């Protein structure tokens, strides 16, 4: 998530970080700053689900956090000084194939189809009218 000072906080999702899974869940179920911050507060994740906790009213799989659910030491969100630093160092620092960025209410992905730019992701949940 891009913060007001231009820095970026990011966590790693270990399992199924592909845009078709993690990207779709982020863009479809994590559309507010509060929900994104709640994920960041969990630290690094084993897997991402539509629900943050057992109390989350959303339907779907539960997010599994190493600290909360496996009693491992908290691995807090990594901090990057800017989007540019995240872009250049995030994949290596987080051992990730894709980078995701929540900025101004939208989700972007980097690393898709070897495109050198961030690409906006959009997921619409519900029935077409």
C-alpha positions as CSV (number, residue, x, y, z in Angstrom):
1,X,0.0,0.0,0.0
2,X,1.3,3.4,-0.9
3,X,1.3,5.7,2.1
4,X,0.7,9.4,2.3
5,X,4.4,10.2,2.5
6,X,5.0,8.2,-0.8
7,X,6.5,5.2,0.9
8,X,5.2,1.6,0.4
9,X,4.4,-1.1,2.9
10,X,4.2,-4.7,1.5
11,X,3.8,-8.2,2.8
12,X,4.6,-11.5,1.1
13,X,1.9,-14.1,0.3
14,X,3.6,-17.5,0.2
15,X,1.0,-19.7,-1.7
16,X,-0.5,-18.9,-5.0
17,X,0.6,-15.3,-5.5
18,X,-0.5,-15.3,-9.2
19,X,-2.7,-12.5,-10.5
20,X,-5.5,-15.1,-11.1
21,X,-5.6,-15.9,-7.4
22,X,-4.0,-13.3,-5.1
23,X,-4.5,-10.5,-7.6
24,X,-8.2,-11.3,-8.1
25,X,-8.8,-11.6,-4.3
26,X,-7.0,-8.3,-3.6
27,X,-8.8,-6.4,-6.3
28,X,-12.2,-8.0,-5.5
29,X,-12.3,-8.1,-1.8
30,X,-9.7,-5.6,-0.5
31,X,-11.0,-2.4,-1.8
32,X,-10.7,-0.1,1.2
33,X,-7.7,1.3,3.1
34,X,-9.0,-0.3,6.3
35,X,-9.1,-3.8,4.8
36,X,-5.7,-3.4,3.2
37,X,-4.2,-2.1,6.5
38,X,-5.7,-5.1,8.3
39,X,-3.8,-7.4,5.9
40,X,-0.6,-5.5,6.4
41,X,-1.1,-5.7,10.2
42,X,-1.0,-9.5,10.0
43,X,2.5,-9.5,8.6
44,X,3.6,-12.1,6.0
45,X,0.9,-14.5,5.0
46,X,0.9,-18.2,4.1
47,X,-2.2,-17.7,1.9
48,X,-4.7,-15.0,1.1
49,X,-8.4,-15.5,1.3
50,X,-11.5,-13.4,0.9
51,X,-11.8,-13.2,4.7
52,X,-9.3,-11.6,7.0
53,X,-10.5,-13.3,10.2
54,X,-13.2,-15.7,11.5
55,X,-15.3,-12.7,12.2
56,X,-15.1,-11.3,8.7
57,X,-18.6,-11.3,7.2
58,X,-17.4,-11.9,3.7
59,X,-17.9,-15.4,2.3
60,X,-14.9,-17.4,1.1
61,X,-11.6,-18.8,2.3
62,X,-9.8,-17.5,5.4
63,X,-6.5,-15.6,5.1
64,X,-3.8,-17.6,6.9
65,X,-1.1,-15.5,8.7
66,X,2.1,-17.1,9.9
67,X,2.0,-15.1,13.2
68,X,-1.6,-15.4,14.0
69,X,-2.4,-18.9,12.8
70,X,0.9,-20.8,13.0
71,X,2.3,-19.1,16.2
72,X,5.4,-18.0,14.3
73,X,7.2,-14.8,15.1
74,X,5.6,-11.8,13.5
75,X,7.3,-10.9,10.1
76,X,6.0,-7.3,9.8
77,X,5.3,-5.5,6.5
78,X,8.4,-4.5,4.6
79,X,8.9,-0.8,4.0
80,X,10.1,0.8,0.8
81,X,11.0,4.5,0.6
82,X,9.0,4.9,-2.7
83,X,7.1,3.1,-5.4
84,X,10.3,3.2,-7.5
85,X,12.3,1.4,-4.8
86,X,9.4,-1.1,-4.4
87,X,9.4,-1.6,-8.2
88,X,13.2,-2.2,-8.4
89,X,13.7,-4.2,-5.2
90,X,10.4,-5.7,-4.1
91,X,10.5,-8.9,-6.1
92,X,14.0,-9.8,-4.7
93,X,13.4,-8.5,-1.2
94,X,10.1,-10.4,-0.9
95,X,11.0,-13.4,-3.1
96,X,7.9,-12.7,-5.2
97,X,7.1,-13.3,-8.8
98,X,4.5,-10.4,-8.8
99,X,4.2,-7.2,-7.0
100,X,0.9,-5.7,-6.0
101,X,0.3,-2.1,-5.1
102,X,-2.8,-0.5,-3.5
103,X,-2.8,3.2,-4.5
104,X,-5.7,5.7,-4.5
105,X,-8.4,3.0,-4.1
106,X,-7.1,0.8,-6.9
107,X,-4.9,-2.3,-7.2
108,X,-2.0,-2.4,-9.6
109,X,0.2,-5.4,-10.5
110,X,3.8,-5.5,-11.8
111,X,5.4,-8.5,-13.4
112,X,2.5,-9.5,-15.6
113,X,3.5,-10.7,-19.1
114,X,6.9,-9.2,-18.6
115,X,5.3,-5.8,-19.0
116,X,7.7,-3.1,-17.7
117,X,4.8,-1.1,-16.2
118,X,2.2,-1.4,-13.5
119,X,-1.1,-2.7,-14.8
120,X,-4.4,-1.9,-13.0
121,X,-6.5,-4.8,-11.9
122,X,-10.3,-4.8,-11.8
123,X,-12.5,-7.5,-10.4
124,X,-16.3,-7.1,-10.4
125,X,-18.1,-9.3,-7.9
126,X,-21.8,-9.9,-8.5
127,X,-24.2,-10.6,-11.4
128,X,-24.4,-8.5,-14.5
129,X,-27.7,-6.7,-14.9
